[in-house]
Amino acid sequence: MDQINPQQFEVGKKENSGAEAIIVFIELLVGLFLLFLIFAILNYFSILNLSKSFPVLSFLPQQKVVVRQAVLSQQDKTTFTSAISAFANETILPQFITAPKILLSTPSALNSFSVSWSVRNSSIQGNVTYDGSKKISQISLLLYPALAVKDPLTLSEANTKYYLAKYFLQDFSKTAFSCRIASSTLSICEHFATSGNARVGYGMLIKQSKSILAPFINLFACTIPNSSPFFSKVSSCLTL
């Protein structure tokens, strides 16, 4: 009977161990690849937004979202223009109302339609935000007042009421306004509350510009019907 050489046995044992290590390594690579593939698929379809939650995974593929605005017919434009005009007639003093002109709307995450008009050296822009079925989600007005020498250029509740009284119908003398600094260049005073079947807001904002000494002053108003998906979600005219 042939005797087993201990040295040959050790060599065979090492060869088997090496093969097992290679198999384990390959299985580990396959497991990691499958795990990466699962994460990539979940991230691509935004089931798990891993690339946003973890910057280190920003290399994971993401599906490109193409935003498409609903095509507006002439009837749609007329309807939205009428809605803006109706809100303006309820909100702004009659001497600042005139026939609006339709503006070109730029595509965005929210479908929007805008008109504007100028009167007495002041300009006003009206905007409608609507959903995919062209149902109005919000109507807003942005007014650029004509400033006089005596007009204040700082933001406060008193100054907000001063400007609103010059352009708006409502009596704001007993209305409480909340003032805040939104950024290093933007300050806001606003009253926002539920009124009837809508959420309504009025306010003033001041934008500072390094290139221009005098600040930009804007007045704004908005109404959000209770049928809007934003009715219970927003707390300011400037949220959308």
Secondary structure, DSSP 8 states (H G I E B T S, - for coil): -----HHHHHHHHHHHHHHHHHHHHHHHHHHHHHHHHHHHHHHHTTSS-HHHH-GGGTTS-------------HHHHHHHHHHHHHHHHHHB-GGG----EE------SSEEEEEEEEETTEEEEEEEEE-TT--EEEEEEEEE----TTS--S--HHHHHHHHHHHBSS--TT---EEEE-SSSEEEEEEEEEETTEEEEEEEEEE--SS-SS-EEEEEEEEEETTSTTTTT-SSTT--
